[in-house]
């Protein structure tokens, strides 16, 4: 199986102020997404999704994970992943690709994380938005780092494509006032 990539999209944003307050440090979010041909095809049911995911998962992870970390250009504290499947596919196609350790381990290693990557996956029209959850890379219970990033690529996914994305942030939410990393949290 050969991975067919139509385009790579990189996005980086820096937030300096929130709710009229200067942030103690700039909140940076980066995401890198690949728009790929749906490796499962369209219109026909495929029973075995795992074999293909195993075959190309690491390649997708290597393509996106380190690039996302490089684009962030800071220590990763929070991360997440997403799959947006075009209308010719099914949500299980995207899920198979991103819920594969060969994909996830590439990003987790590049980010220096130990937690499972939170994820979003859905089927959508070309130009659909997908909200990607982020959690702390070392402790998913750290509430200050629970945040959601909206990802949009105006011309993707086409019906026979899947958008696969890795997302990283250098801190928790801007002006987070809930439990932060290392703080004790009551059950």
C-alpha positions as CSV (number, residue, x, y, z in Angstrom):
1,X,0.0,0.0,0.0
2,X,1.3,3.4,-1.0
3,X,0.3,6.5,0.9
4,X,-1.1,9.1,-1.6
5,X,-0.8,12.6,-0.2
6,X,-2.5,15.5,-2.0
7,X,-1.3,18.2,0.3
8,X,0.2,19.1,3.7
9,X,-1.2,22.0,5.6
10,X,0.6,23.7,8.5
11,X,-1.0,26.2,10.9
12,X,0.5,28.0,13.8
13,X,-1.2,30.6,16.0
14,X,0.1,32.7,18.9
15,X,-2.3,34.2,21.5
16,X,-0.8,37.1,23.5
17,X,-3.9,38.5,25.3
18,X,-7.1,36.8,26.5
19,X,-10.2,38.6,27.9
20,X,-8.3,41.9,28.1
21,X,-5.4,40.4,30.0
22,X,-1.8,40.0,28.9
23,X,-0.8,36.3,29.1
24,X,2.2,35.5,31.3
25,X,3.6,33.6,28.3
26,X,2.4,33.3,24.7
27,X,0.0,30.5,24.1
28,X,1.1,28.7,20.9
29,X,-0.9,26.1,19.0
30,X,0.3,24.3,15.9
31,X,-1.2,21.7,13.7
32,X,0.0,19.8,10.7
33,X,-2.5,17.9,8.5
34,X,-2.1,15.6,5.5
35,X,-4.9,15.3,3.0
36,X,-4.6,11.8,1.7
37,X,-6.5,9.5,-0.7
38,X,-8.8,7.3,1.4
39,X,-6.7,4.0,1.4
40,X,-9.9,2.0,1.9
41,X,-11.5,3.4,-1.3
42,X,-15.1,4.7,-1.4
43,X,-18.5,3.0,-1.8
44,X,-17.4,-0.5,-0.9
45,X,-17.4,-2.1,2.5
46,X,-13.9,-3.2,3.7
47,X,-13.9,-5.7,6.6
48,X,-10.2,-5.6,7.5
49,X,-9.2,-2.0,8.3
50,X,-6.3,-2.9,10.6
51,X,-4.0,-4.4,8.0
52,X,-3.9,-1.1,6.0
53,X,-3.6,1.0,9.1
54,X,-0.7,-1.1,10.3
55,X,0.9,-0.8,6.9
56,X,0.8,3.0,6.6
57,X,0.2,4.2,10.2
58,X,3.9,4.8,11.0
59,X,4.4,6.6,7.7
60,X,1.6,9.0,8.4
61,X,2.8,9.5,12.0
62,X,6.4,10.2,10.8
63,X,5.0,12.7,8.2
64,X,2.9,14.6,10.7
65,X,4.1,14.2,14.3
66,X,7.7,15.6,14.1
67,X,6.5,18.3,11.7
68,X,3.9,19.4,14.2
69,X,6.4,19.5,17.0
70,X,8.9,21.5,14.8
71,X,6.2,24.0,13.8
72,X,5.2,24.6,17.5
73,X,8.9,25.5,18.0
74,X,8.5,25.1,21.8
75,X,8.1,22.4,24.4
76,X,4.9,20.4,23.7
77,X,2.6,20.3,26.8
78,X,-0.7,19.3,25.2
79,X,-1.5,17.3,22.2
80,X,-4.3,15.7,20.1
81,X,-5.1,14.1,16.8
82,X,-8.0,14.1,14.2
83,X,-9.4,12.3,11.2
84,X,-11.9,14.0,8.9
85,X,-13.2,11.6,6.3
86,X,-14.8,12.7,3.0
87,X,-18.4,11.7,2.2
88,X,-17.3,8.7,0.2
89,X,-15.8,7.0,3.2
90,X,-16.9,6.1,6.7
91,X,-15.8,7.3,10.1
92,X,-14.2,3.9,10.8
93,X,-11.7,4.6,8.0
94,X,-10.3,7.6,9.8
95,X,-10.5,5.9,13.2
96,X,-8.5,3.0,12.0
97,X,-5.7,5.2,10.9
98,X,-5.4,7.5,14.0
99,X,-6.2,4.9,16.6
100,X,-3.2,2.8,15.5
101,X,-0.2,2.7,17.8
102,X,2.1,2.9,14.8
103,X,0.7,6.3,14.0
104,X,0.3,7.5,17.6
105,X,3.7,6.4,18.8
106,X,5.4,8.5,16.2
107,X,3.7,11.7,17.4
108,X,3.9,10.7,21.1
109,X,7.7,10.1,20.8
110,X,8.3,13.4,18.9
111,X,6.3,15.3,21.5
112,X,7.9,13.6,24.5
113,X,4.5,12.4,25.7
114,X,3.3,9.3,27.6
115,X,-0.5,9.7,27.6
116,X,-2.8,8.4,24.9
117,X,-3.6,11.1,22.3
118,X,-7.2,12.4,22.6
119,X,-8.9,12.3,19.3
120,X,-11.8,13.5,17.1
121,X,-13.0,11.7,14.0
122,X,-16.0,12.3,11.8
123,X,-17.3,12.2,8.2
124,X,-17.7,15.7,6.7
125,X,-18.2,17.8,3.6
126,X,-15.4,19.5,1.9
127,X,-14.4,22.4,4.1
128,X,-16.0,21.0,7.2
129,X,-14.5,22.0,10.6
130,X,-13.4,19.4,13.1
131,X,-12.9,20.2,16.8
132,X,-9.8,18.5,18.1
133,X,-9.4,17.9,21.9
134,X,-6.0,18.4,23.5
135,X,-4.8,17.0,26.8
136,X,-1.6,17.2,28.8
137,X,1.0,14.9,27.3
138,X,2.1,13.4,30.6
139,X,-1.1,13.6,32.7
140,X,-4.5,13.6,30.9
141,X,-6.2,14.6,34.2
142,X,-4.5,18.0,34.2
143,X,-7.6,20.2,33.7
144,X,-5.7,23.3,32.8
145,X,-4.6,21.6,29.5
146,X,-8.0,20.4,28.4
147,X,-8.7,22.6,25.3
148,X,-10.2,22.2,21.9
149,X,-8.8,23.5,18.6
150,X,-10.9,23.9,15.5
151,X,-9.2,22.8,12.3
152,X,-10.5,23.7,8.8
153,X,-9.0,23.1,5.3
154,X,-11.3,24.8,2.8
155,X,-10.8,22.4,0.0
156,X,-10.6,19.1,2.0
157,X,-11.6,16.4,2.4
158,X,-12.9,15.7,-1.0
159,X,-15.3,12.7,-1.0
160,X,-12.4,10.2,-1.6
161,X,-10.0,11.7,0.9
162,X,-9.2,11.8,4.6
163,X,-7.6,14.6,6.5
164,X,-5.3,13.3,9.2
165,X,-3.9,15.9,11.7
166,X,-1.6,16.2,14.7
167,X,-2.1,19.2,17.0
168,X,0.2,20.5,19.8
169,X,0.2,23.4,22.3
170,X,3.0,24.8,24.4
171,X,0.8,25.5,27.5
172,X,-2.7,24.9,28.9
173,X,-5.6,27.2,28.1
174,X,-4.8,30.9,28.1
175,X,-5.5,32.2,31.7
176,X,-6.3,28.7,32.9
177,X,-7.3,28.8,36.6
178,X,-8.2,25.2,37.2
179,X,-5.7,22.5,38.4
180,X,-2.4,22.7,36.5
181,X,0.2,20.0,35.9
182,X,1.8,18.8,39.1
183,X,-1.0,20.1,41.3
184,X,-2.9,17.6,43.5
185,X,-6.5,17.1,42.3
186,X,-9.2,15.8,44.6
187,X,-11.0,12.7,43.3
